[in-house]
Amino acid sequence: MKNQIQHSGSILKLHSKKHFVKNLTRSFLIGSGLIIFSLGIGGIGYHFFGNLDWLSAFLNASMILTGMGPVDPMISSAGKIFAIFYSLFSGVTFLIIVGIIFAPIYQRFLHKFHLDIYTSAQENIEDKE
């Protein structure tokens, strides 16, 4: 009855560790896929619009995606316009990816905290009776 309590006629239960690991793995894979997709967009864009070699293009894309800033300056107008839109895209995307990856940990913490609150409340009620 460690991870299970009675509340208002229903049973509150913390999901198993296997379920948690499954959710964490799924979130990590989705986040990793989004990172690869975002780096692909950036690398291709910097290569074609910024006239950078592939390695420099992916270096710039990864630096922008993580918020560090560009390594190579954009000389062409097309490269500058791409850099503007990729920077805006990257700022939002990075936050979304971090949220996706850490969501199962946060959810497990909140569920555990919720169970602890009800357990404490239940013990207080039983002590008063």
N, CA, C and O atoms as CSV, one atom per row, in Angstrom:
chain,resi,resn,atom,element,x,y,z
A,1,MET,N,N,0.828,-1.193,0.000
A,1,MET,CA,C,0.000,0.000,0.000
A,1,MET,C,C,0.869,1.252,0.000
A,1,MET,O,O,0.375,2.354,0.239
A,2,LYS,N,N,2.162,1.083,-0.268
A,2,LYS,CA,C,3.097,2.200,-0.251
A,2,LYS,C,C,2.755,3.255,-1.297
A,2,LYS,O,O,2.718,4.443,-0.977
A,3,ASN,N,N,2.507,2.850,-2.530
A,3,ASN,CA,C,2.222,3.781,-3.614
A,3,ASN,C,C,0.746,3.779,-3.995
A,3,ASN,O,O,0.387,4.058,-5.139
A,4,GLN,N,N,-0.107,3.459,-3.016
A,4,GLN,CA,C,-1.528,3.361,-3.310
A,4,GLN,C,C,-2.297,3.791,-2.070
A,4,GLN,O,O,-2.037,3.292,-0.975
A,5,ILE,N,N,-3.253,4.724,-2.233
A,5,ILE,CA,C,-4.073,5.150,-1.104
A,5,ILE,C,C,-5.522,5.287,-1.544
A,5,ILE,O,O,-5.818,5.460,-2.726
A,6,GLN,N,N,-6.421,5.206,-0.565
A,6,GLN,CA,C,-7.846,5.360,-0.822
A,6,GLN,C,C,-8.199,6.830,-0.663
A,6,GLN,O,O,-7.833,7.456,0.332
A,7,HIS,N,N,-8.919,7.389,-1.653
A,7,HIS,CA,C,-9.341,8.782,-1.574
A,7,HIS,C,C,-10.695,8.926,-2.248
A,7,HIS,O,O,-10.834,8.634,-3.436
A,8,SER,N,N,-11.683,9.369,-1.506
A,8,SER,CA,C,-13.035,9.625,-2.027
A,8,SER,C,C,-13.588,8.440,-2.812
A,8,SER,O,O,-14.188,8.623,-3.872
A,9,GLY,N,N,-13.397,7.260,-2.313
A,9,GLY,CA,C,-13.951,6.084,-2.957
A,9,GLY,C,C,-13.124,5.537,-4.105
A,9,GLY,O,O,-13.436,4.462,-4.617
A,10,SER,N,N,-12.086,6.235,-4.526
A,10,SER,CA,C,-11.238,5.730,-5.610
A,10,SER,C,C,-9.824,5.527,-5.077
A,10,SER,O,O,-9.452,6.061,-4.032
A,11,ILE,N,N,-9.063,4.760,-5.804
A,11,ILE,CA,C,-7.694,4.478,-5.383
A,11,ILE,C,C,-6.735,5.324,-6.215
A,11,ILE,O,O,-6.752,5.275,-7.445
A,12,LEU,N,N,-5.899,6.101,-5.524
A,12,LEU,CA,C,-4.842,6.857,-6.194
A,12,LEU,C,C,-3.608,5.976,-6.225
A,12,LEU,O,O,-3.234,5.390,-5.209
A,13,LYS,N,N,-2.981,5.879,-7.372
A,13,LYS,CA,C,-1.871,4.959,-7.522
A,13,LYS,C,C,-0.753,5.615,-8.313
A,13,LYS,O,O,-1.007,6.273,-9.322
A,14,LEU,N,N,0.470,5.444,-7.867
A,14,LEU,CA,C,1.636,5.909,-8.605
A,14,LEU,C,C,1.981,4.853,-9.645
A,14,LEU,O,O,2.045,3.666,-9.327
A,15,HIS,N,N,2.204,5.279,-10.892
A,15,HIS,CA,C,2.542,4.322,-11.947
A,15,HIS,C,C,3.843,3.598,-11.606
A,15,HIS,O,O,4.673,4.107,-10.852
A,16,SER,N,N,4.002,2.422,-12.165
A,16,SER,CA,C,5.193,1.611,-11.898
A,16,SER,C,C,6.438,2.264,-12.499
A,16,SER,O,O,6.351,3.137,-13.362
A,17,LYS,N,N,7.593,1.816,-12.016
A,17,LYS,CA,C,8.858,2.329,-12.559
A,17,LYS,C,C,9.012,1.948,-14.026
A,17,LYS,O,O,9.600,2.697,-14.807
A,18,LYS,N,N,8.489,0.795,-14.399
A,18,LYS,CA,C,8.551,0.358,-15.793
A,18,LYS,C,C,7.783,1.336,-16.685
A,18,LYS,O,O,8.253,1.700,-17.763
A,19,HIS,N,N,6.616,1.752,-16.237
A,19,HIS,CA,C,5.805,2.723,-16.978
A,19,HIS,C,C,6.540,4.062,-17.060
A,19,HIS,O,O,6.542,4.709,-18.107
A,20,PHE,N,N,7.158,4.473,-15.961
A,20,PHE,CA,C,7.912,5.727,-15.930
A,20,PHE,C,C,9.083,5.684,-16.904
A,20,PHE,O,O,9.301,6.636,-17.653
A,21,VAL,N,N,9.837,4.590,-16.900
A,21,VAL,CA,C,10.981,4.454,-17.810
A,21,VAL,C,C,10.510,4.441,-19.263
A,21,VAL,O,O,11.167,5.004,-20.138
A,22,LYS,N,N,9.378,3.802,-19.515
A,22,LYS,CA,C,8.812,3.786,-20.875
A,22,LYS,C,C,8.462,5.207,-21.325
A,22,LYS,O,O,8.779,5.600,-22.448
A,23,ASN,N,N,7.812,5.970,-20.455
A,23,ASN,CA,C,7.477,7.360,-20.785
A,23,ASN,C,C,8.728,8.208,-20.977
A,23,ASN,O,O,8.792,9.035,-21.887
A,24,LEU,N,N,9.712,8.002,-20.123
A,24,LEU,CA,C,10.955,8.763,-20.216
A,24,LEU,C,C,11.693,8.443,-21.513
A,24,LEU,O,O,12.220,9.343,-22.168
A,25,THR,N,N,11.732,7.177,-21.882
A,25,THR,CA,C,12.380,6.766,-23.132
A,25,THR,C,C,11.662,7.355,-24.335
A,25,THR,O,O,12.295,7.867,-25.258
A,26,ARG,N,N,10.335,7.279,-24.318
A,26,ARG,CA,C,9.553,7.840,-25.427
A,26,ARG,C,C,9.789,9.349,-25.554
A,26,ARG,O,O,9.973,9.854,-26.662
A,27,SER,N,N,9.785,10.059,-24.443
A,27,SER,CA,C,10.021,11.504,-24.472
A,27,SER,C,C,11.420,11.826,-24.971
A,27,SER,O,O,11.611,12.773,-25.735
A,28,PHE,N,N,12.404,11.035,-24.538
A,28,PHE,CA,C,13.778,11.257,-24.983
A,28,PHE,C,C,13.906,11.025,-26.486
A,28,PHE,O,O,14.595,11.780,-27.173
A,29,LEU,N,N,13.250,9.990,-26.997
A,29,LEU,CA,C,13.307,9.709,-28.435
A,29,LEU,C,C,12.612,10.798,-29.250
A,29,LEU,O,O,13.111,11.200,-30.301
A,30,ILE,N,N,11.473,11.271,-28.775
A,30,ILE,CA,C,10.780,12.362,-29.466
A,30,ILE,C,C,11.635,13.625,-29.441
A,30,ILE,O,O,11.783,14.298,-30.460
A,31,GLY,N,N,12.198,13.945,-28.278
A,31,GLY,CA,C,13.068,15.119,-28.169
A,31,GLY,C,C,14.294,15.006,-29.050
A,31,GLY,O,O,14.691,15.976,-29.696
A,32,SER,N,N,14.896,13.826,-29.080
A,32,SER,CA,C,16.074,13.610,-29.932
A,32,SER,C,C,15.717,13.747,-31.409
A,32,SER,O,O,16.481,14.314,-32.190
A,33,GLY,N,N,14.558,13.229,-31.781
A,33,GLY,CA,C,14.102,13.366,-33.162
A,33,GLY,C,C,13.894,14.822,-33.548
A,33,GLY,O,O,14.249,15.235,-34.652
A,34,LEU,N,N,13.319,15.598,-32.638
A,34,LEU,CA,C,13.127,17.024,-32.910
A,34,LEU,C,C,14.459,17.765,-33.007
A,34,LEU,O,O,14.600,18.682,-33.815
A,35,ILE,N,N,15.435,17.373,-32.188
A,35,ILE,CA,C,16.763,17.992,-32.267
A,35,ILE,C,C,17.399,17.689,-33.616
A,35,ILE,O,O,17.928,18.588,-34.270
A,36,ILE,N,N,17.349,16.433,-34.034
A,36,ILE,CA,C,17.936,16.047,-35.326
A,36,ILE,C,C,17.232,16.777,-36.468
A,36,ILE,O,O,17.886,17.269,-37.387
A,37,PHE,N,N,15.905,16.847,-36.411
A,37,PHE,CA,C,15.138,17.555,-37.432
A,37,PHE,C,C,15.523,19.037,-37.477
A,37,PHE,O,O,15.732,19.596,-38.553
A,38,SER,N,N,15.616,19.665,-36.306
A,38,SER,CA,C,15.965,21.091,-36.236
A,38,SER,C,C,17.385,21.347,-36.720
A,38,SER,O,O,17.640,22.327,-37.420
A,39,LEU,N,N,18.309,20.467,-36.347
A,39,LEU,CA,C,19.688,20.611,-36.835
A,39,LEU,C,C,19.752,20.400,-38.342
A,39,LEU,O,O,20.538,21.049,-39.032
A,40,GLY,N,N,18.930,19.500,-38.848
A,40,GLY,CA,C,18.876,19.282,-40.297
A,40,GLY,C,C,18.412,20.521,-41.039
A,40,GLY,O,O,19.008,20.914,-42.042
A,41,ILE,N,N,17.342,21.137,-40.541
A,41,ILE,CA,C,16.853,22.376,-41.161
A,41,ILE,C,C,17.938,23.445,-41.127
A,41,ILE,O,O,18.199,24.105,-42.133
A,42,GLY,N,N,18.566,23.612,-39.972
A,42,GLY,CA,C,19.606,24.629,-39.832
A,42,GLY,C,C,20.822,24.351,-40.690
A,42,GLY,O,O,21.339,25.252,-41.351
A,43,GLY,N,N,21.281,23.113,-40.685
A,43,GLY,CA,C,22.463,22.759,-41.472
A,43,GLY,C,C,22.247,22.964,-42.959
A,43,GLY,O,O,23.103,23.513,-43.654
A,44,ILE,N,N,21.099,22.519,-43.441
A,44,ILE,CA,C,20.792,22.683,-44.868
A,44,ILE,C,C,20.648,24.163,-45.215
A,44,ILE,O,O,21.160,24.624,-46.235
A,45,GLY,N,N,19.950,24.897,-44.360
A,45,GLY,CA,C,19.757,26.325,-44.611
A,45,GLY,C,C,21.055,27.105,-44.614
A,45,GLY,O,O,21.293,27.915,-45.510
A,46,TYR,N,N,21.900,26.868,-43.616
A,46,TYR,CA,C,23.185,27.578,-43.568
A,46,TYR,C,C,24.093,27.169,-44.728
A,46,TYR,O,O,24.879,27.979,-45.217
A,47,HIS,N,N,23.985,25.924,-45.163
A,47,HIS,CA,C,24.816,25.472,-46.284
A,47,HIS,C,C,24.399,26.164,-47.585
A,47,HIS,O,O,25.243,26.670,-48.324
A,48,PHE,N,N,23.106,26.179,-47.854
A,48,PHE,CA,C,22.643,26.722,-49.133
A,48,PHE,C,C,22.455,28.242,-49.116
A,48,PHE,O,O,22.813,28.915,-50.082
A,49,PHE,N,N,21.903,28.785,-48.041
A,49,PHE,CA,C,21.671,30.234,-47.998
A,49,PHE,C,C,22.886,31.011,-47.501
A,49,PHE,O,O,23.127,32.136,-47.938
A,50,GLY,N,N,23.650,30.415,-46.591
A,50,GLY,CA,C,24.810,31.101,-46.027
A,50,GLY,C,C,26.114,30.768,-46.720
A,50,GLY,O,O,27.163,31.310,-46.372
A,51,ASN,N,N,26.053,29.866,-47.715
A,51,ASN,CA,C,27.244,29.455,-48.471
A,51,ASN,C,C,28.368,28.949,-47.566
A,51,ASN,O,O,29.537,29.273,-47.773
A,52,LEU,N,N,28.000,28.150,-46.559
A,52,LEU,CA,C,28.989,27.563,-45.654
A,52,LEU,C,C,29.189,26.095,-46.020
A,52,LEU,O,O,28.294,25.454,-46.571
A,53,ASP,N,N,30.385,25.566,-45.707
A,53,ASP,CA,C,30.591,24.128,-45.906
A,53,ASP,C,C,29.719,23.384,-44.885
A,53,ASP,O,O,29.231,23.977,-43.923
A,54,TRP,N,N,29.531,22.072,-45.111
A,54,TRP,CA,C,28.600,21.311,-44.283
A,54,TRP,C,C,28.948,21.341,-42.798
A,54,TRP,O,O,28.062,21.497,-41.959
A,55,LEU,N,N,30.211,21.194,-42.471
A,55,LEU,CA,C,30.607,21.182,-41.064
A,55,LEU,C,C,30.314,22.523,-40.399
A,55,LEU,O,O,29.763,22.566,-39.299
A,56,SER,N,N,30.678,23.606,-41.058
A,56,SER,CA,C,30.408,24.943,-40.509
A,56,SER,C,C,28.911,25.214,-40.427
A,56,SER,O,O,28.441,25.860,-39.491
A,57,ALA,N,N,28.169,24.719,-41.407
A,57,ALA,CA,C,26.718,24.912,-41.402
A,57,ALA,C,C,26.082,24.228,-40.195
A,57,ALA,O,O,25.235,24.818,-39.524
A,58,PHE,N,N,26.484,22.986,-39.913
A,58,PHE,CA,C,25.918,22.281,-38.764
A,58,PHE,C,C,26.443,22.837,-37.442
A,58,PHE,O,O,25.738,22.800,-36.434
A,59,LEU,N,N,27.658,23.345,-37.435
A,59,LEU,CA,C,28.175,24.010,-36.235
A,59,LEU,C,C,27.334,25.243,-35.926
A,59,LEU,O,O,26.920,25.441,-34.784
A,60,ASN,N,N,27.079,26.071,-36.936
A,60,ASN,CA,C,26.238,27.252,-36.735
A,60,ASN,C,C,24.837,26.858,-36.278
A,60,ASN,O,O,24.280,27.470,-35.366
A,61,ALA,N,N,24.273,25.840,-36.911
A,61,ALA,CA,C,22.923,25.400,-36.549
A,61,ALA,C,C,22.864,24.937,-35.092
A,61,ALA,O,O,21.927,25.282,-34.372
A,62,SER,N,N,23.842,24.170,-34.661
A,62,SER,CA,C,23.827,23.678,-33.280
A,62,SER,C,C,24.065,24.801,-32.279
A,62,SER,O,O,23.472,24.805,-31.200
A,63,MET,N,N,24.911,25.737,-32.621
A,63,MET,CA,C,25.163,26.865,-31.717
A,63,MET,C,C,23.927,27.756,-31.590
A,63,MET,O,O,23.611,28.226,-30.497
A,64,ILE,N,N,23.237,27.987,-32.692
A,64,ILE,CA,C,22.011,28.787,-32.647
A,64,ILE,C,C,20.918,28.028,-31.894
A,64,ILE,O,O,20.200,28.618,-31.087
A,65,LEU,N,N,20.788,26.734,-32.151
A,65,LEU,CA,C,19.737,25.933,-31.516
A,65,LEU,C,C,19.876,25.924,-29.997
A,65,LEU,O,O,18.869,25.932,-29.290
A,66,THR,N,N,21.086,25.907,-29.491
A,66,THR,CA,C,21.290,25.884,-28.039
A,66,THR,C,C,21.384,27.273,-27.424
A,66,THR,O,O,21.558,27.406,-26.213
A,67,GLY,N,N,21.269,28.305,-28.252
A,67,GLY,CA,C,21.253,29.666,-27.726
A,67,GLY,C,C,22.610,30.298,-27.546
A,67,GLY,O,O,22.709,31.352,-26.917
A,68,MET,N,N,23.659,29.699,-28.072
A,68,MET,CA,C,25.010,30.234,-27.896
A,68,MET,C,C,25.330,31.355,-28.878
A,68,MET,O,O,26.177,32.199,-28.588
A,69,GLY,N,N,24.678,31.380,-30.019
A,69,GLY,CA,C,24.942,32.410,-31.019
A,69,GLY,C,C,25.720,31.856,-32.193
A,69,GLY,O,O,26.302,30.774,-32.114
A,70,PRO,N,N,25.725,32.612,-33.287
A,70,PRO,CA,C,26.384,32.129,-34.505
A,70,PRO,C,C,27.903,32.143,-34.394
A,70,PRO,O,O,28.479,32.935,-33.649
A,71,VAL,N,N,28.539,31.254,-35.148
A,71,VAL,CA,C,29.997,31.192,-35.204
A,71,VAL,C,C,30.494,31.991,-36.402
A,71,VAL,O,O,31.416,32.799,-36.287
A,72,ASP,N,N,29.870,31.754,-37.553
A,72,ASP,CA,C,30.270,32.427,-38.789
A,72,ASP,C,C,29.265,33.519,-39.143
A,72,ASP,O,O,28.057,33.288,-39.082
A,73,PRO,N,N,29.750,34.707,-39.511
A,73,PRO,CA,C,28.819,35.777,-39.909
A,73,PRO,C,C,28.208,35.483,-41.276
A,73,PRO,O,O,28.850,34.892,-42.145
A,74,MET,N,N,26.976,35.899,-41.446
A,74,MET,CA,C,26.295,35.745,-42.731
A,74,MET,C,C,26.604,36.971,-43.591
A,74,MET,O,O,26.434,38.108,-43.152
A,75,ILE,N,N,27.053,36.727,-44.801
A,75,ILE,CA,C,27.425,37.815,-45.703
A,75,ILE,C,C,26.288,38.127,-46.671
A,75,ILE,O,O,26.003,39.296,-46.931
A,76,SER,N,N,25.641,37.105,-47.204
A,76,SER,CA,C,24.579,37.317,-48.190
A,76,SER,C,C,23.267,37.703,-47.503
A,76,SER,O,O,23.047,37.379,-46.336
A,77,SER,N,N,22.411,38.392,-48.235
A,77,SER,CA,C,21.091,38.768,-47.709
A,77,SER,C,C,20.245,37.531,-47.433
A,77,SER,O,O,19.535,37.472,-46.429
A,78,ALA,N,N,20.320,36.542,-48.323
A,78,ALA,CA,C,19.558,35.304,-48.123
A,78,ALA,C,C,20.012,34.598,-46.844
A,78,ALA,O,O,19.187,34.077,-46.094
A,79,GLY,N,N,21.314,34.582,-46.601
A,79,GLY,CA,C,21.846,33.969,-45.386
A,79,GLY,C,C,21.389,34.695,-44.136
A,79,GLY,O,O,21.077,34.064,-43.125
A,80,LYS,N,N,21.348,36.025,-44.200
A,80,LYS,CA,C,20.902,36.816,-43.049
A,80,LYS,C,C,19.420,36.588,-42.764
A,80,LYS,O,O,19.016,36.452,-41.608
A,81,ILE,N,N,18.616,36.548,-43.819
A,81,ILE,CA,C,17.178,36.309,-43.635
A,81,ILE,C,C,16.942,34.911,-43.062
A,81,ILE,O,O,16.118,34.734,-42.164
A,82,PHE,N,N,17.670,33.918,-43.584
A,82,PHE,CA,C,17.536,32.565,-43.035
A,82,PHE,C,C,17.944,32.548,-41.563
A,82,PHE,O,O,17.268,31.934,-40.738
A,83,ALA,N,N,19.048,33.222,-41.232
A,83,ALA,CA,C,19.533,33.244,-39.851
A,83,ALA,C,C,18.499,33.868,-38.911
A,83,ALA,O,O,18.334,33.410,-37.781
A,84,ILE,N,N,17.811,34.898,-39.370
A,84,ILE,CA,C,16.769,35.531,-38.551
A,84,ILE,C,C,15.669,34.522,-38.227
A,84,ILE,O,O,15.316,34.329,-37.064
A,85,PHE,N,N,15.134,33.884,-39.259
A,85,PHE,CA,C,14.019,32.960,-39.041
A,85,PHE,C,C,14.453,31.689,-38.304
A,85,PHE,O,O,13.697,31.152,-37.495
A,86,TYR,N,N,15.657,31.214,-38.580
A,86,TYR,CA,C,16.132,30.022,-37.876
A,86,TYR,C,C,16.367,30.331,-36.394
A,86,TYR,O,O,16.111,29.485,-35.538
A,87,SER,N,N,16.847,31.522,-36.094
A,87,SER,CA,C,17.052,31.909,-34.693
A,87,SER,C,C,15.726,31.959,-33.940
A,87,SER,O,O,15.631,31.466,-32.815
A,88,LEU,N,N,14.705,32.550,-34.554
A,88,LEU,CA,C,13.382,32.598,-33.916
A,88,LEU,C,C,12.818,31.186,-33.730
A,88,LEU,O,O,12.289,30.854,-32.669
A,89,PHE,N,N,12.936,30.373,-34.763
A,89,PHE,CA,C,12.484,28.983,-34.706
A,89,PHE,C,C,13.227,28.224,-33.604
A,89,PHE,O,O,12.618,27.478,-32.836
A,90,SER,N,N,14.539,28.420,-33.533
A,90,SER,CA,C,15.368,27.685,-32.573
A,90,SER,C,C,15.056,28.043,-31.133
A,90,SER,O,O,15.052,27.174,-30.261
A,91,GLY,N,N,14.795,29.321,-30.877
A,91,GLY,CA,C,14.496,29.740,-29.511
A,91,GLY,C,C,13.281,29.026,-28.951
A,91,GLY,O,O,13.298,28.550,-27.816
A,92,VAL,N,N,12.237,28.953,-29.744
A,92,VAL,CA,C,11.007,28.289,-29.313
A,92,VAL,C,C,11.194,26.772,-29.291
A,92,VAL,O,O,10.762,26.101,-28.354
A,93,THR,N,N,11.832,26.245,-30.313
A,93,THR,CA,C,12.014,24.799,-30.439
A,93,THR,C,C,12.827,24.229,-29.285
A,93,THR,O,O,12.483,23.172,-28.756
A,94,PHE,N,N,13.892,24.902,-28.887
A,94,PHE,CA,C,14.730,24.401,-27.801
A,94,PHE,C,C,13.929,24.290,-26.504
A,94,PHE,O,O,14.049,23.302,-25.779
A,95,LEU,N,N,13.117,25.298,-26.215
A,95,LEU,CA,C,12.301,25.250,-25.002
A,95,LEU,C,C,11.281,24.114,-25.062
A,95,LEU,O,O,11.041,23.434,-24.064
A,96,ILE,N,N,10.690,23.914,-26.224
A,96,ILE,CA,C,9.725,22.825,-26.394
A,96,ILE,C,C,10.404,21.468,-26.204
A,96,ILE,O,O,9.856,20.582,-25.547
A,97,ILE,N,N,11.589,21.310,-26.775
A,97,ILE,CA,C,12.314,20.041,-26.666
A,97,ILE,C,C,12.676,19.737,-25.215
A,97,ILE,O,O,12.519,18.604,-24.759
A,98,VAL,N,N,13.158,20.737,-24.493
A,98,VAL,CA,C,13.495,20.539,-23.078
A,98,VAL,C,C,12.239,20.148,-22.295
A,98,VAL,O,O,12.287,19.269,-21.436
A,99,GLY,N,N,11.116,20.805,-22.595
A,99,GLY,CA,C,9.856,20.464,-21.936
A,99,GLY,C,C,9.423,19.035,-22.207
A,99,GLY,O,O,8.968,18.335,-21.303
A,100,ILE,N,N,9.564,18.603,-23.451
A,100,ILE,CA,C,9.180,17.235,-23.822
A,100,ILE,C,C,10.058,16.215,-23.104
A,100,ILE,O,O,9.555,15.211,-22.597
A,101,ILE,N,N,11.358,16.463,-23.058
A,101,ILE,CA,C,12.278,15.505,-22.447
A,101,ILE,C,C,12.068,15.408,-20.934
A,101,ILE,O,O,12.131,14.314,-20.373
A,102,PHE,N,N,11.821,16.534,-20.273
A,102,PHE,CA,C,11.700,16.520,-18.812
A,102,PHE,C,C,10.265,16.338,-18.309
A,102,PHE,O,O,10.059,16.238,-17.099
A,103,ALA,N,N,9.278,16.293,-19.188
A,103,ALA,CA,C,7.876,16.159,-18.769
A,103,ALA,C,C,7.612,14.918,-17.909
A,103,ALA,O,O,6.930,15.042,-16.892
A,104,PRO,N,N,8.116,13.725,-18.264
A,104,PRO,CA,C,7.832,12.560,-17.413
A,104,PRO,C,C,8.419,12.687,-16.002
A,104,PRO,O,O,7.812,12.225,-15.036
A,105,ILE,N,N,9.581,13.303,-15.882
A,105,ILE,CA,C,10.198,13.486,-14.561
A,105,ILE,C,C,9.345,14.433,-13.730
A,105,ILE,O,O,9.067,14.164,-12.561
A,106,TYR,N,N,8.934,15.537,-14.332
A,106,TYR,CA,C,8.094,16.518,-13.653
A,106,TYR,C,C,6.747,15.898,-13.263
A,106,TYR,O,O,6.256,16.111,-12.155
A,107,GLN,N,N,6.163,15.136,-14.175
A,107,GLN,CA,C,4.879,14.496,-13.919
A,107,GLN,C,C,4.991,13.495,-12.769
A,107,GLN,O,O,4.122,13.448,-11.898
A,108,ARG,N,N,6.047,12.708,-12.766
A,108,ARG,CA,C,6.238,11.720,-11.688
A,108,ARG,C,C,6.407,12.425,-10.348
A,108,ARG,O,O,5.856,11.991,-9.336
A,109,PHE,N,N,7.169,13.510,-10.348
A,109,PHE,CA,C,7.366,14.284,-9.122
A,109,PHE,C,C,6.029,14.813,-8.600
A,109,PHE,O,O,5.735,14.699,-7.410
A,110,LEU,N,N,5.223,15.389,-9.488
A,110,LEU,CA,C,3.932,15.929,-9.059
A,110,LEU,C,C,2.995,14.831,-8.568
A,110,LEU,O,O,2.287,15.024,-7.580
A,111,HIS,N,N,2.983,13.687,-9.240
A,111,HIS,CA,C,2.129,12.584,-8.790
A,111,HIS,C,C,2.582,12.075,-7.424
A,111,HIS,O,O,1.751,11.810,-6.555
A,112,LYS,N,N,3.877,11.940,-7.232
A,112,LYS,CA,C,4.405,11.479,-5.940
A,112,LYS,C,C,4.066,12.487,-4.846
A,112,LYS,O,O,3.664,12.109,-3.746
A,113,PHE,N,N,4.230,13.765,-5.155
A,113,PHE,CA,C,3.920,14.825,-4.199
A,113,PHE,C,C,2.429,14.807,-3.862
A,113,PHE,O,O,2.048,14.989,-2.706
A,114,HIS,N,N,1.598,14.588,-4.861
A,114,HIS,CA,C,0.152,14.522,-4.671
A,114,HIS,C,C,-0.207,13.363,-3.743
A,114,HIS,O,O,-1.034,13.524,-2.846
A,115,LEU,N,N,0.403,12.205,-3.949
A,115,LEU,CA,C,0.143,11.052,-3.087
A,115,LEU,C,C,0.614,11.313,-1.667
A,115,LEU,O,O,-0.057,10.930,-0.709
A,116,ASP,N,N,1.768,11.965,-1.522
A,116,ASP,CA,C,2.284,12.275,-0.189
A,116,ASP,C,C,1.354,13.224,0.557
A,116,ASP,O,O,1.154,13.076,1.763
A,117,ILE,N,N,0.786,14.194,-0.147
A,117,ILE,CA,C,-0.139,15.133,0.491
A,117,ILE,C,C,-1.368,14.390,1.005
A,117,ILE,O,O,-1.788,14.596,2.144
A,118,TYR,N,N,-1.949,13.524,0.166
A,118,TYR,CA,C,-3.132,12.784,0.584
A,118,TYR,C,C,-2.811,11.789,1.687
A,118,TYR,O,O,-3.639,11.567,2.571
A,119,THR,N,N,-1.635,11.189,1.657
A,119,THR,CA,C,-1.238,10.264,2.713
A,119,THR,C,C,-1.129,11.007,4.039
A,119,THR,O,O,-1.613,10.528,5.064
A,120,SER,N,N,-0.492,12.178,4.020
A,120,SER,CA,C,-0.352,12.982,5.238
A,120,SER,C,C,-1.713,13.429,5.748
A,120,SER,O,O,-1.969,13.386,6.952
A,121,ALA,N,N,-2.577,13.851,4.855
A,121,ALA,CA,C,-3.908,14.295,5.256
A,121,ALA,C,C,-4.699,13.135,5.845
A,121,ALA,O,O,-5.416,13.304,6.831
A,122,GLN,N,N,-4.570,11.971,5.250
A,122,GLN,CA,C,-5.280,10.792,5.735
A,122,GLN,C,C,-4.780,10.408,7.135
A,122,GLN,O,O,-5.576,10.050,8.003
A,123,GLU,N,N,-3.474,10.482,7.349
A,123,GLU,CA,C,-2.915,10.157,8.662
A,123,GLU,C,C,-3.395,11.144,9.713
A,123,GLU,O,O,-3.682,10.752,10.844
A,124,ASN,N,N,-3.488,12.425,9.355
A,124,ASN,CA,C,-3.980,13.436,10.297
A,124,ASN,C,C,-5.437,13.187,10.666
A,124,ASN,O,O,-5.823,13.344,11.824
A,125,ILE,N,N,-6.236,12.803,9.691
A,125,ILE,CA,C,-7.649,12.514,9.956
A,125,ILE,C,C,-7.775,11.300,10.867
A,125,ILE,O,O,-8.582,11.303,11.798
A,126,GLU,N,N,-6.980,10.260,10.605
A,126,GLU,CA,C,-7.028,9.052,11.427
A,126,GLU,C,C,-6.550,9.340,12.844
A,126,GLU,O,O,-7.074,8.761,13.796
A,127,ASP,N,N,-5.559,10.229,13.008
A,127,ASP,CA,C,-5.063,10.577,14.338
A,127,ASP,C,C,-6.129,11.314,15.147
A,127,ASP,O,O,-6.219,11.127,16.360
A,128,LYS,N,N,-6.932,12.145,14.494
A,128,LYS,CA,C,-7.960,12.921,15.188
A,128,LYS,C,C,-9.136,12.052,15.608
A,128,LYS,O,O,-9.838,12.370,16.567
A,129,GLU,N,N,-9.350,10.957,14.891
A,129,GLU,CA,C,-10.481,10.074,15.224
A,129,GLU,C,C,-10.112,9.221,16.371
A,129,GLU,O,O,-10.916,8.403,16.817
